[in-house]
């Protein structure tokens, strides 16, 4: 039961933000928008193995910068820049894990075409 407490709190705080927090005052709305992200970062950090690799820290950095982007999206360019930095961290982390094979390489073609 203990392992489900933090995901349950994340869900409750997310639903609280979406359905119950009023849009004014803006700082309160922003605070409640970031609380679920802080908890998600905490949850991700707690999933680290005892000897975390570089990939874990890259993904955690991506989460952090995307949280900053979410909080600063009211200043569009600042938020978008933070999201870009976060996604660059994600890309570096996932590419560091990628193992080359022809079927994997070919599977990228429909995904890239769709996107």
C-alpha positions as CSV (number, residue, x, y, z in Angstrom):
1,X,0.0,0.0,0.0
2,X,2.9,2.4,0.8
3,X,4.2,2.3,-2.7
4,X,0.9,3.7,-4.0
5,X,0.7,6.7,-1.7
6,X,2.8,9.2,-3.8
7,X,1.0,8.3,-7.1
8,X,-2.3,8.8,-5.3
9,X,-1.3,12.2,-4.0
10,X,-0.1,13.2,-7.5
11,X,-3.6,12.2,-8.9
12,X,-5.4,14.0,-6.1
13,X,-3.4,17.2,-6.6
14,X,-3.8,17.0,-10.3
15,X,-7.6,16.7,-10.1
16,X,-7.6,19.5,-7.5
17,X,-5.8,21.8,-9.9
18,X,-7.9,20.9,-12.9
19,X,-11.4,21.0,-11.3
20,X,-11.3,23.1,-8.2
21,X,-8.6,25.8,-8.2
22,X,-9.9,29.1,-9.6
23,X,-8.0,31.0,-12.3
24,X,-7.6,34.0,-10.0
25,X,-5.3,34.8,-8.2
26,X,-2.8,33.7,-10.8
27,X,0.0,32.9,-8.3
28,X,-2.2,30.4,-6.5
29,X,-3.2,28.8,-9.8
30,X,0.4,28.6,-10.8
31,X,1.4,27.1,-7.5
32,X,-1.2,24.4,-7.7
33,X,-0.2,23.8,-11.4
34,X,3.4,23.1,-10.3
35,X,2.7,20.9,-7.2
36,X,1.9,17.8,-9.2
37,X,5.0,18.2,-11.3
38,X,7.2,18.6,-8.1
39,X,5.6,15.4,-6.9
40,X,6.2,13.6,-10.2
41,X,9.9,14.6,-10.1
42,X,10.1,13.3,-6.5
43,X,8.5,10.1,-7.6
44,X,10.9,9.7,-10.5
45,X,13.9,10.4,-8.2
46,X,12.7,7.7,-5.8
47,X,12.7,5.2,-8.6
48,X,16.4,5.6,-9.2
49,X,18.5,2.5,-8.6
50,X,21.2,2.7,-5.9
51,X,23.8,3.5,-8.6
52,X,21.9,5.8,-10.9
53,X,23.3,6.2,-14.4
54,X,23.7,9.3,-16.5
55,X,20.4,8.5,-18.2
56,X,18.5,8.8,-15.0
57,X,19.8,12.3,-14.3
58,X,19.2,13.4,-17.9
59,X,15.6,12.3,-17.7
60,X,15.2,14.0,-14.3
61,X,16.7,17.2,-15.7
62,X,14.2,16.9,-18.6
63,X,11.3,16.7,-16.1
64,X,12.6,19.7,-14.2
65,X,13.0,21.9,-17.3
66,X,9.5,20.9,-18.5
67,X,8.1,21.8,-15.1
68,X,9.8,25.2,-15.5
69,X,8.3,25.5,-19.0
70,X,4.8,24.7,-17.6
71,X,5.1,27.3,-15.0
72,X,6.5,30.0,-17.3
73,X,4.2,29.4,-20.3
74,X,2.3,32.6,-19.5
75,X,5.5,34.2,-20.9
76,X,5.3,32.2,-24.1
77,X,8.9,32.3,-25.3
78,X,10.4,31.7,-21.9
79,X,8.1,28.6,-21.4
80,X,8.7,27.3,-24.9
81,X,12.5,27.7,-24.4
82,X,12.3,25.7,-21.1
83,X,10.3,23.0,-22.8
84,X,12.9,22.8,-25.6
85,X,15.7,22.4,-23.1
86,X,13.7,19.7,-21.3
87,X,13.1,17.8,-24.5
88,X,16.8,18.1,-25.4
89,X,17.6,16.4,-22.1
90,X,15.0,13.7,-22.9
91,X,16.5,13.2,-26.4
92,X,20.0,12.8,-25.0
93,X,18.8,10.4,-22.3
94,X,16.8,8.2,-24.7
95,X,19.5,8.2,-27.5
96,X,22.0,7.1,-24.9
97,X,20.0,4.0,-24.4
98,X,19.3,3.3,-28.0
99,X,20.9,0.2,-29.5
100,X,21.2,0.1,-33.3
101,X,19.5,-2.5,-35.3
102,X,18.0,-2.4,-38.8
103,X,14.4,-3.1,-37.7
104,X,14.6,-0.4,-35.0
105,X,16.0,2.1,-37.5
106,X,13.2,1.2,-40.0
107,X,10.6,1.6,-37.4
108,X,11.5,5.2,-37.1
109,X,10.3,5.9,-40.6
110,X,6.5,5.7,-40.1
111,X,6.9,7.5,-36.8
112,X,8.8,10.3,-38.4
113,X,6.4,10.4,-41.3
114,X,3.4,10.7,-39.0
115,X,5.0,13.4,-36.9
